[in-house]
Each structure stands twice: as C-alpha cells, then as structure tokens.
Amino acid sequence: MNALPFVIAAYAAAAIGIGGVLAWSWLSMRRAEKAADALRGERR
C-alpha cells in the first residue's frame, strides 16, 4: 500500500490549518490595533 496520498492529504490539511490561523490572527491584530487607536483618539 502506497502512503503517498495520505502524506499529501496531511500536508494539505496542515497548510490549510496554518493559513487559517494566520488569517485569524492577522484579522484579530487589525481589530485590536483599530480599538487601540480609537482609545487614543488617533486616526489613520
């Protein structure tokens, strides 16, 4: 039995998961920066 399809699927799942976490953290960072700017009264 060839394990290559499972290895490819595992790498694809990991890449999708990492991409999702990166997108989520980036959006959270943007939201937090916007809230911090609003508290300081700054505008960009």
N, C-alpha and C positions, 0 to 999 in steps of 0.2 A: 504494500500500500504506500502510495506517494503522499507525503505530508505537506508538499508544497502549497496546495490550495488552502490548507489550514493556516500555514505560516503567513501567506499573503493576506488572508482574512484577518488574522490577528494584527498584522501591521496596519492594515486599513482601519480597523476598529480603534487602534491606539492613535493613529493620526487624526481621525475624526474627533476622538475624545480630547486630544491635546488642543486641536483647533477650537473646539467648543469652549474649553476652559480659558484659552487665550482671549477669545472674543468676549466671554462673560466678564473676565477680569478687566479688560480694556474698557468695556461699557461701564462697569462699576467705578473705575477710576475716573472716567469722564464725568459721571454723575456726581461723584464726591468732589471733584475739582469745581464743578459748577456750584455746588452747595457751599463750598468754602469761599468762593468768590462772592456769592450772594451775601454771606455773613460779613465779609469785609467791605461790601459795597463797591466792589470793583466790577468793571465791565471789560470784556474783550472784544 
